[in-house]
Amino acid sequence: MQTIDIFDTTLRDGAQGRGISFSLQDKLAVVRALDELGVRWIEAGNPGSNPKDADFFREVKKLPVETAAVCAFGATVKKGLKPRDDDALQKLLSAETETVVIFGKSSIFHVKEILGVSPEENLAMITETVRYLRDKGRNVIYDAEHFFDGRRENAEYALASVKAALDAGASTAALCDTNGGTFPEDISWGVTALEALCPDAKIGIHAHNDAGLAIACSLAAVAAGCTHVQGTLTGLGERCGNTALAALIPSLELKLGYRCLPEGRLQKIREISRTVAEIANTALPENTPYVGSAAFSHKAGMHADGILKARASFEHIDPLLVGNGREFLVSEIGGRAAIAERLRKLDKTITKTSPLVEAVSKRLKELEADGSQFEGADASFELLALREMGRAVSTFTIAAYRVTSEHPPAAAIECSYAWVKVLVNGQYEIAGAEGDGPVNALDLALRRALSSFYPALASVRLSDYKVRVINGKDATAARVRVLIESTDGRRTWTTLGVSSDIIDASRFALTDAIDYTLTVLP
């Protein structure tokens, strides 16, 4: 089985994505996660670019990294300098990584207009830099920046720039589609042309997603002979991002028979992708192939019925292979098979001909006609089903509540206030709270009123809040659908509320969230 070296640049190229800012501890956490996954290389930043990266390279030496090699990143020597006199190269060496990644120019346009040197000088800068780092005992991975743009300008020179790095001792040459607009057939040409010029070279690919083709280009490069693939686990990166390794690696391993990760690690790829996304303070897109929460979700009744009869009818792989799971989305178009499958979580004897399935389906359609939508609110669906089964799920009643807001808010105080009166087992409790907005205030007041009855609520918090206007034509009188995501630090669940009053819709969703916490989760 041929091996593909996986090179993750989340901490360098990924950090250049819009809205991404890793702290030192974040960067160390990403290294631990990627090492657990089993990638071969982790490009961790430029020690000469900022003090945080310099600190990182000191701290990362203390981590018990087992599989991955951490690499420092830099550029070829500056114009007019010798490598020993280039401060950036000296800082690169000070990181003390066994492998360094150096980028140089392959485009005549960039050589002349950006570097301001002659084509011959650029080749000399590449050669001198790689040779100097090799003499210092470093393994060098060379990134041929703008290689495919350079090929369109002057193919002979683009290839010569990469050959200069390889001849000087670079162990790997990664061909970079820096602008992200190259098509797969042109990627194949570049790999094939370099193989013909340097038949013993280890060739890599570094693709960007500006044309939506990063994964396709990376696959084309591998098919043409690349054995080193660069990207970021969740697709972070400049502009439209880099090759999303979480979507690429399963295709290489499961569809094409390559070995990318150590044995048994592929099953961790969904969990670790979510971990890295969380560290980056981003959401892993639901429709990310293989690892997204929607990757194996089924809504249409025909699809759900087909999956239950034969998995391969509407799934291209077994989701367990990548640590994911199948989900049946319940809705008015979902069909009885999907509803029955979801209800089996509550009662394993249920089939799609059970009377309960008919009752839940009927109630579901009534509520969805009124604006509810349960496919994104699993917890509220379970509560609905339990109510249809005659099982008690209401743990309290809100006897009355009031929410007010102050605008503009006074300095240094919260702007919203809530008062709530609850009834639990024949006993009333009243509580108030101020919050950052009316829903936050109501949430805090409700939890405060219930805390003496249900101490377990202390570990639960609201983690996400979404509002959607159901019928915008009704303007300010429109009904709204509120989705609230709650977490106890280990699990998350989503509940919904619908009303023409956004606060009341939020109240319905909050009530379901608490009922689910107290009656279903235990």
C-alpha positions as a printed NumPy array, in Angstrom:
array([[  0.   ,   0.   ,   0.   ],
       [  1.519,   3.32 ,  -1.089],
       [  1.85 ,   6.011,   1.545],
       [  0.863,   9.652,   1.114],
       [  2.572,  12.047,   3.517],
       [ -0.041,  14.367,   5.014],
       [  1.217,  17.88 ,   5.721],
       [ -1.111,  20.074,   7.807],
       [ -0.654,  23.856,   7.713],
       [ -3.561,  24.889,   9.947],
       [ -1.182,  26.806,  12.207],
       [  0.457,  28.7  ,   9.359],
       [ -1.697,  28.996,   6.241],
       [ -4.873,  28.29 ,   8.219],
       [ -4.041,  31.086,  10.647],
       [ -4.097,  33.478,   7.691],
       [ -7.814,  32.846,   7.19 ],
       [-10.31 ,  35.572,   7.923],
       [-11.232,  35.796,  11.599],
       [ -8.672,  33.19 ,  12.729],
       [ -6.348,  34.032,  15.613],
       [ -4.639,  31.295,  17.591],
       [ -3.245,  31.945,  21.048],
       [ -0.07 ,  30.153,  22.114],
       [ -2.128,  27.606,  24.032],
       [ -4.427,  27.182,  21.029],
       [ -1.461,  26.346,  18.83 ],
       [ -0.166,  23.761,  21.279],
       [ -3.648,  22.228,  21.491],
       [ -3.835,  21.961,  17.694],
       [ -0.455,  20.2  ,  17.622],
       [ -1.702,  17.662,  20.167],
       [ -4.874,  17.054,  18.149],
       [ -3.087,  16.654,  14.816],
       [ -0.503,  14.367,  16.368],
       [ -3.303,  12.218,  17.772],
       [ -4.776,  12.005,  14.275],
       [ -1.397,  10.907,  12.937],
       [ -0.483,  13.455,  10.263],
       [  3.143,  13.291,   9.109],
       [  3.98 ,  16.996,   9.171],
       [  2.663,  20.028,  11.08 ],
       [  3.697,  23.397,   9.66 ],
       [  3.488,  25.589,  12.724],
       [  4.374,  29.129,  11.68 ],
       [  7.232,  31.506,  11.008],
       [  9.486,  32.071,  14.057],
       [ 10.708,  35.313,  12.524],
       [  7.291,  36.855,  11.974],
       [  6.105,  37.526,  15.549],
       [  7.054,  36.87 ,  19.196],
       [  4.147,  34.434,  19.719],
       [  5.5  ,  32.046,  17.078],
       [  8.978,  32.289,  18.571],
       [  7.501,  31.407,  21.986],
       [  5.558,  28.563,  20.421],
       [  8.665,  26.855,  19.047],
       [ 10.217,  26.952,  22.501],
       [  7.122,  25.483,  24.156],
       [  6.313,  22.837,  21.557],
       [  9.58 ,  21.039,  22.328],
       [  8.052,  20.107,  25.684],
       [  5.083,  18.293,  24.116],
       [  5.258,  14.495,  23.824],
       [  4.63 ,  14.518,  20.062],
       [  4.63 ,  10.921,  18.806],
       [  3.714,  10.808,  15.116],
       [  4.036,  14.252,  13.584],
       [  7.123,  16.337,  12.898],
       [  6.683,  20.049,  13.643],
       [  8.155,  22.311,  10.964],
       [  9.152,  25.984,  10.962],
       [  8.351,  28.071,   7.888],
       [ 10.28 ,  30.809,   6.125],
       [ 11.321,  32.349,   2.813],
       [ 14.384,  32.222,   0.64 ],
       [ 17.213,  34.609,   1.456],
       [ 16.492,  38.297,   0.957],
       [ 17.777,  40.134,  -2.072],
       [ 21.437,  41.159,  -1.724],
       [ 22.147,  39.089,   1.397],
       [ 23.987,  35.876,   2.1  ],
       [ 21.97 ,  33.326,   4.108],
       [ 24.261,  33.686,   7.136],
       [ 23.438,  37.416,   7.219],
       [ 19.665,  37.033,   6.81 ],
       [ 18.005,  37.592,  10.188],
       [ 14.839,  35.738,   9.165],
       [ 16.808,  32.621,   8.245],
       [ 18.698,  32.789,  11.539],
       [ 15.397,  32.93 ,  13.422],
       [ 14.191,  29.991,  11.354],
       [ 17.22 ,  28.004,  12.521],
       [ 16.663,  29.119,  16.104],
       [ 13.349,  27.235,  16.135],
       [ 15.497,  24.085,  16.138],
       [ 13.043,  21.977,  14.144],
       [ 14.589,  19.091,  12.237],
       [ 12.558,  20.059,   9.161],
       [ 12.083,  23.54 ,   7.76 ],
       [  9.769,  24.666,   4.981],
       [ 11.069,  27.302,   2.588],
       [  9.062,  29.027,  -0.111],
       [ 10.502,  30.587,  -3.222],
       [  9.22 ,  32.111,  -6.429],
       [  8.425,  30.113,  -9.573],
       [  6.717,  32.926, -11.467],
       [  8.72 ,  35.299, -13.655],
       [  6.173,  38.017, -12.874],
       [  6.687,  37.635,  -9.13 ],
       [ 10.455,  37.38 ,  -9.488],
       [ 10.67 ,  40.664, -11.369],
       [  7.773,  42.652,  -9.874],
       [  7.61 ,  41.409,  -6.271],
       [ 11.192,  40.396,  -5.453],
       [ 12.737,  42.877,  -7.859],
       [ 15.522,  40.541,  -8.969],
       [ 16.523,  38.896, -12.22 ],
       [ 15.441,  35.342, -13.003],
       [ 19.034,  34.207, -12.55 ],
       [ 19.323,  35.902,  -9.15 ],
       [ 16.14 ,  34.176,  -7.977],
       [ 17.528,  30.756,  -8.917],
       [ 20.707,  31.58 ,  -7.018],
       [ 18.709,  32.672,  -3.95 ],
       [ 16.796,  29.371,  -3.983],
       [ 19.982,  27.335,  -4.354],
       [ 21.923,  29.212,  -1.68 ],
       [ 19.08 ,  29.073,   0.845],
       [ 18.412,  25.35 ,   0.518],
       [ 22.114,  24.486,   0.496],
       [ 22.772,  26.638,   3.575],
       [ 19.926,  25.019,   5.551],
       [ 21.055,  21.558,   4.498],
       [ 24.586,  22.395,   5.641],
       [ 23.068,  23.33 ,   9.005],
       [ 21.604,  19.834,   9.259],
       [ 18.004,  20.648,   8.378],
       [ 15.686,  18.608,   6.219],
       [ 14.174,  21.042,   3.707],
       [ 10.701,  20.948,   2.174],
       [ 10.55 ,  23.462,  -0.649],
       [  7.274,  25.214,  -1.541],
       [  7.278,  26.413,  -5.14 ],
       [  5.042,  29.464,  -4.725],
       [  2.912,  30.462,  -7.738],
       [  4.219,  27.434,  -9.627],
       [  1.13 ,  27.018, -11.79 ],
       [  0.903,  30.732, -12.561],
       [  4.587,  30.565, -13.434],
       [  3.958,  27.631, -15.723],
       [  1.488,  29.689, -17.744],
       [  4.021,  32.53 , -18.027],
       [  7.181,  30.511, -18.652],
       [  6.964,  26.776, -18.058],
       [ 10.683,  26.199, -18.498],
       [ 11.565,  28.718, -15.808],
       [  8.915,  27.464, -13.371],
       [ 10.368,  23.961, -13.623],
       [ 13.944,  25.28 , -13.364],
       [ 13.122,  27.037, -10.093],
       [ 11.943,  23.782,  -8.528],
       [ 14.892,  21.827,  -9.94 ],
       [ 17.236,  24.365,  -8.324],
       [ 15.782,  23.555,  -4.896],
       [ 15.937,  19.804,  -5.456],
       [ 19.483,  19.931,  -6.791],
       [ 20.515,  21.926,  -3.716],
       [ 19.215,  19.191,  -1.43 ],
       [ 15.494,  19.751,  -0.766],
       [ 13.875,  16.429,   0.149],
       [ 10.442,  17.404,  -1.172],
       [  9.164,  19.971,  -3.649],
       [  5.547,  21.058,  -3.145],
       [  3.952,  22.654,  -6.192],
       [  1.723,  25.513,  -5.025],
       [ -1.478,  26.677,  -6.662],
       [ -1.13 ,  29.861,  -4.656],
       [ -3.994,  31.759,  -6.306],
       [ -6.286,  28.734,  -6.211],
       [ -7.598,  29.055,  -9.754],
       [ -5.871,  26.141, -11.494],
       [ -7.898,  23.271, -12.933],
       [ -7.06 ,  19.608, -12.215],
       [ -5.748,  18.878, -15.722],
       [ -3.164,  21.656, -15.373],
       [ -2.152,  20.29 , -11.963],
       [ -1.509,  16.923, -13.585],
       [  0.658,  18.573, -16.238],
       [  2.839,  20.237, -13.598],
       [  3.449,  17.028, -11.675],
       [  4.163,  15.017, -14.828],
       [  6.544,  17.661, -16.215],
       [  8.538,  17.805, -12.969],
       [  8.694,  14.012, -12.794],
       [ 10.188,  13.957, -16.286],
       [ 12.768,  16.593, -15.325],
       [ 13.58 ,  15.179, -11.866],
       [ 12.57 ,  11.494, -11.94 ],
       [ 13.732,  10.733,  -8.396],
       [ 12.08 ,  13.746,  -6.766],
       [  9.468,  13.545,  -4.022],
       [  6.692,  15.832,  -5.251],
       [  3.926,  17.465,  -3.241],
       [  0.853,  19.583,  -3.9  ],
       [ -0.397,  22.697,  -2.081],
       [ -3.824,  23.715,  -3.415],
       [ -6.111,  26.602,  -2.536],
       [ -9.878,  26.544,  -2.979],
       [-10.589,  29.817,  -4.794],
       [-12.243,  27.955,  -7.68 ],
       [-13.759,  25.296,  -5.423],
       [-11.286,  22.745,  -6.783],
       [ -8.71 ,  22.262,  -4.024],
       [ -9.668,  18.651,  -3.313],
       [-10.041,  17.814,  -7.006],
       [ -6.625,  19.343,  -7.724],
       [ -5.03 ,  17.447,  -4.844],
       [ -6.523,  14.158,  -6.086],
       [ -5.299,  14.899,  -9.607],
       [ -1.817,  15.559,  -8.255],
       [ -1.775,  12.253,  -6.381],
       [ -3.008,  10.418,  -9.471],
       [ -0.124,  11.992, -11.414],
       [  2.45 ,  10.863,  -8.86 ],
       [  2.477,  13.214,  -5.831],
       [  3.169,  11.468,  -2.548],
       [  3.021,  14.578,  -0.312],
       [ -0.216,  16.537,   0.151],
       [ -0.529,  19.851,   1.969],
       [ -3.727,  21.34 ,   3.369],
       [ -5.546,  22.267,   6.56 ],
       [ -7.677,  19.77 ,   8.434],
       [-10.915,  21.764,   8.257],
       [-10.14 ,  23.813,   5.127],
       [ -9.069,  27.042,   6.851],
       [ -6.769,  29.378,   4.946],
       [ -6.315,  32.539,   2.923],
       [ -9.406,  33.771,   1.06 ],
       [-11.459,  30.635,   0.259],
       [ -9.17 ,  28.339,   2.21 ],
       [ -6.901,  25.385,   1.551],
       [ -7.508,  21.751,   0.718],
       [ -9.703,  20.363,   3.516],
       [ -7.72 ,  17.325,   4.631],
       [-10.678,  15.955,   6.611],
       [-12.524,  15.546,   3.303],
       [ -9.486,  14.475,   1.271],
       [ -7.893,  11.842,   3.505],
       [-10.934,   9.498,   3.592],
       [-11.126,   9.548,  -0.212],
       [ -7.44 ,   8.681,  -0.491],
       [ -7.676,   5.874,   2.065],
       [-11.148,   4.435,   1.492],
       [-11.603,   4.998,  -2.239],
       [ -8.077,   4.898,  -3.673],
       [ -6.27 ,   2.555,  -1.315],
       [ -3.496,   4.874,  -0.094],
       [ -2.2  ,   4.935,   3.466],
       [ -2.373,   8.484,   4.888],
       [ -2.703,   7.916,   8.634],
       [ -1.482,   5.211,  11.001],
       [ -3.682,   2.154,  11.311],
       [ -6.906,   2.872,  13.185],
       [ -6.618,   6.671,  13.159],
       [ -9.118,   7.358,  10.359],
       [-11.987,   6.639,  12.768],
       [-10.843,   9.664,  14.794],
       [-10.96 ,  12.152,  11.941],
       [-14.457,  13.518,  12.627],
       [-13.843,  13.995,  16.347],
       [-10.467,  15.664,  15.808],
       [-11.822,  17.877,  13.01 ],
       [-14.465,  19.16 ,  15.426],
       [-11.779,  19.684,  18.079],
       [ -9.609,  21.754,  15.737],
       [-12.633,  23.772,  14.582],
       [-13.531,  24.459,  18.211],
       [ -9.983,  25.607,  19.009],
       [-10.103,  27.911,  15.985],
       [-13.468,  29.248,  17.21 ],
       [-15.123,  28.244,  13.952],
       [-17.981,  25.922,  13.098],
       [-17.199,  22.819,  11.086],
       [-19.568,  23.2  ,   8.106],
       [-22.431,  20.723,   8.423],
       [-22.028,  19.629,   4.799],
       [-18.291,  18.913,   5.03 ],
       [-17.853,  15.57 ,   3.225],
       [-17.288,  12.577,   5.505],
       [-17.022,  14.489,   8.808],
       [-19.837,  17.079,   8.767],
       [-22.952,  16.522,  10.862],
       [-25.039,  16.397,   7.66 ],
       [-22.695,  14.062,   5.768],
       [-24.854,  11.015,   6.529],
       [-28.195,  12.63 ,   7.326],
       [-31.316,  11.514,   5.484],
       [-34.545,  13.461,   5.202],
       [-36.556,  12.216,   2.23 ],
       [-38.83 ,   9.312,   3.094],
       [-37.593,   7.258,   0.15 ],
       [-33.97 ,   7.759,   1.207],
       [-34.628,   6.778,   4.812],
       [-36.546,   3.677,   3.766],
       [-33.799,   2.732,   1.316],
       [-31.029,   3.152,   3.893],
       [-32.822,   0.921,   6.368],
       [-33.089,  -1.793,   3.719],
       [-29.591,  -1.441,   2.267],
       [-26.986,   1.037,   3.525],
       [-25.321,   1.427,   0.137],
       [-28.543,   2.68 ,  -1.449],
       [-27.897,   6.258,  -0.29 ],
       [-24.512,   6.206,   1.498],
       [-21.194,   5.985,  -0.319],
       [-19.318,   4.624,   2.73 ],
       [-20.104,   3.317,   6.201],
       [-20.075,   6.479,   8.383],
       [-18.395,   4.584,  11.223],
       [-15.217,   4.362,   9.141],
       [-14.651,   8.078,   9.725],
       [-16.125,   8.226,  13.209],
       [-19.4  ,   9.698,  12.001],
       [-22.96 ,   8.461,  12.394],
       [-26.166,   8.216,  10.445],
       [-28.985,  10.649,  11.207],
       [-32.601,  10.495,  10.127],
       [-34.12 ,  13.977,   9.911],
       [-37.749,  14.131,  10.901],
       [-40.03 ,  16.443,   8.946],
       [-43.293,  16.48 ,   7.042],
       [-41.502,  14.928,   4.059],
       [-39.448,  12.482,   6.084],
       [-41.791,   9.507,   5.909],
       [-42.617,   6.866,   8.49 ],
       [-39.343,   4.958,   8.156],
       [-37.311,   7.945,   9.374],
       [-39.727,   8.629,  12.234],
       [-39.767,   4.984,  13.28 ],
       [-35.991,   4.836,  13.292],
       [-35.791,   7.885,  15.523],
       [-38.493,   6.533,  17.866],
       [-36.576,   3.28 ,  18.323],
       [-34.182,   5.29 ,  20.473],
       [-37.064,   5.523,  22.946],
       [-38.639,   2.096,  22.345],
       [-36.768,  -0.617,  20.43 ],
       [-39.99 ,  -2.484,  19.584],
       [-41.357,   0.279,  17.364],
       [-41.768,  -0.366,  13.622],
       [-42.995,   1.954,  10.897],
       [-46.464,   0.353,  11.156],
       [-46.765,   1.095,  14.891],
       [-49.715,   3.367,  15.868],
       [-47.261,   5.67 ,  17.631],
       [-45.505,   6.38 ,  14.338],
       [-48.797,   7.465,  12.806],
       [-49.616,   9.651,  15.837],
       [-46.197,  11.322,  15.867],
       [-46.28 ,  11.82 ,  12.095],
       [-49.686,  13.501,  12.3  ],
       [-48.635,  15.769,  15.15 ],
       [-45.367,  16.591,  13.392],
       [-47.176,  17.727,  10.26 ],
       [-49.57 ,  19.867,  12.299],
       [-46.71 ,  21.628,  14.079],
       [-44.606,  22.084,  10.954],
       [-47.59 ,  23.628,   9.186],
       [-47.601,  26.148,  12.03 ],
       [-43.917,  26.976,  11.584],
       [-42.041,  24.399,  13.651],
       [-39.168,  22.525,  12.031],
       [-37.765,  19.589,  13.97 ],
       [-34.89 ,  18.465,  11.758],
       [-32.549,  20.778,  13.643],
       [-34.158,  20.309,  17.045],
       [-33.638,  16.713,  18.104],
       [-34.4  ,  17.334,  21.755],
       [-37.774,  18.949,  21.052],
       [-38.653,  16.042,  18.759],
       [-37.892,  13.522,  21.497],
       [-40.058,  15.464,  23.941],
       [-42.872,  15.566,  21.38 ],
       [-42.625,  11.782,  20.97 ],
       [-42.575,  11.183,  24.723],
       [-45.702,  13.282,  25.117],
       [-47.445,  11.241,  22.413],
       [-46.356,   8.1  ,  24.298],
       [-48.051,   9.483,  27.436],
       [-44.822,   9.839,  29.365],
       [-44.551,  12.898,  31.62 ],
       [-41.788,  15.256,  30.593],
       [-42.883,  18.563,  32.137],
       [-40.871,  19.277,  35.271],
       [-42.243,  22.752,  36.004],
       [-44.753,  25.356,  34.876],
       [-44.115,  29.031,  34.253],
       [-47.002,  30.743,  36.028],
       [-45.962,  34.213,  34.863],
       [-42.957,  36.099,  33.555],
       [-41.983,  39.62 ,  32.577],
       [-39.058,  40.909,  30.495],
       [-38.005,  44.541,  30.106],
       [-35.081,  46.257,  28.42 ],
       [-33.434,  49.631,  28.9  ],
       [-32.268,  51.571,  25.82 ],
       [-29.762,  52.984,  25.6  ],
       [-28.314,  50.908,  28.426],
       [-26.698,  52.727,  31.308],
       [-22.928,  52.428,  31.479],
       [-21.438,  49.292,  33.063],
       [-24.762,  47.522,  33.736],
       [-26.769,  44.901,  31.899],
       [-29.516,  46.29 ,  29.677],
       [-32.311,  43.705,  30.177],
       [-34.223,  42.41 ,  33.172],
       [-36.463,  39.387,  33.686],
       [-38.817,  38.262,  36.442],
       [-40.306,  34.758,  36.5  ],
       [-42.687,  32.791,  38.738],
       [-42.496,  28.988,  38.451],
       [-44.572,  26.167,  39.92 ],
       [-42.822,  22.907,  40.861],
       [-44.722,  20.127,  42.657],
       [-47.267,  22.568,  44.078],
       [-44.646,  25.033,  45.263],
       [-44.083,  28.485,  43.775],
       [-40.706,  30.153,  43.388],
       [-39.999,  33.692,  42.157],
       [-36.667,  34.933,  40.823],
       [-35.266,  37.818,  38.831],
       [-32.104,  38.453,  36.851],
       [-30.47 ,  40.988,  34.591],
       [-28.751,  39.93 ,  31.423],
       [-27.125,  40.894,  28.179],
       [-30.375,  41.013,  26.236],
       [-33.89 ,  39.838,  27.1  ],
       [-33.382,  36.139,  26.307],
       [-30.219,  35.966,  28.401],
       [-32.047,  37.65 ,  31.29 ],
       [-35.015,  35.254,  31.012],
       [-32.681,  32.245,  30.852],
       [-30.815,  33.364,  33.984],
       [-34.002,  34.136,  35.915],
       [-35.565,  30.801,  34.992],
       [-32.499,  28.839,  36.076],
       [-32.278,  30.824,  39.3  ],
       [-35.924,  30.059,  40.133],
       [-35.428,  26.347,  39.451],
       [-31.987,  25.915,  41.027],
       [-33.268,  24.974,  44.48 ],
       [-35.454,  22.229,  42.969],
       [-32.991,  20.99 ,  40.338],
       [-29.304,  21.568,  41.266],
       [-28.21 ,  19.698,  38.099],
       [-29.112,  22.77 ,  36.039],
       [-26.008,  24.494,  37.394],
       [-23.839,  22.578,  34.878],
       [-26.011,  23.459,  31.854],
       [-25.62 ,  26.592,  29.754],
       [-27.031,  28.031,  26.546],
       [-24.356,  27.636,  23.834],
       [-26.088,  28.916,  20.684],
       [-29.185,  30.905,  19.738],
       [-30.741,  31.279,  16.288],
       [-33.841,  33.093,  15.075],
       [-35.582,  32.736,  11.743],
       [-38.57 ,  34.72 ,  10.497],
       [-41.051,  32.203,   9.105],
       [-43.113,  34.514,   6.911],
       [-41.415,  37.816,   6.186],
       [-44.477,  39.157,   4.344],
       [-46.153,  39.665,   7.721],
       [-43.415,  42.17 ,   8.62 ],
       [-43.216,  42.848,  12.359],
       [-46.202,  40.565,  13.002],
       [-44.408,  37.589,  11.434],
       [-44.029,  34.342,  13.358],
       [-40.471,  33.459,  14.295],
       [-38.762,  30.144,  14.953],
       [-36.123,  30.092,  17.689],
       [-33.508,  27.341,  18.009],
       [-31.56 ,  27.104,  21.267],
       [-28.537,  24.848,  21.667],
       [-27.656,  23.827,  25.232],
       [-24.653,  21.965,  26.623],
       [-23.473,  20.406,  29.852],
       [-19.868,  20.393,  28.662],
       [-20.087,  16.827,  27.316],
       [-23.293,  16.752,  25.277],
       [-25.264,  19.249,  23.243],
       [-28.982,  19.287,  22.425],
       [-31.227,  21.641,  20.491],
       [-34.762,  22.749,  21.199],
       [-37.185,  25.032,  19.389],
       [-40.001,  27.464,  19.992],
       [-42.395,  29.19 ,  17.58 ],
       [-44.472,  32.304,  18.177],
       [-45.234,  35.741,  16.758],
       [-43.468,  37.041,  19.904],
       [-39.7  ,  36.382,  19.808],
       [-39.46 ,  36.351,  23.616],
       [-42.292,  33.848,  23.91 ],
       [-40.743,  31.662,  21.216],
       [-37.519,  31.775,  23.222],
       [-39.435,  30.847,  26.356],
       [-40.835,  27.719,  24.656],
       [-37.338,  26.676,  23.546],
       [-35.832,  27.349,  26.995],
       [-38.576,  25.337,  28.674],
       [-37.974,  22.371,  26.362],
       [-34.227,  22.623,  26.981],
       [-34.721,  22.36 ,  30.742],
       [-37.318,  19.571,  30.492],
       [-34.958,  17.605,  28.215],
       [-32.086,  18.094,  30.658],
       [-34.078,  16.814,  33.591],
       [-36.133,  13.994,  32.063],
       [-34.231,  12.574,  29.078],
       [-30.494,  13.104,  29.617],
       [-30.186,  11.379,  33.006]])
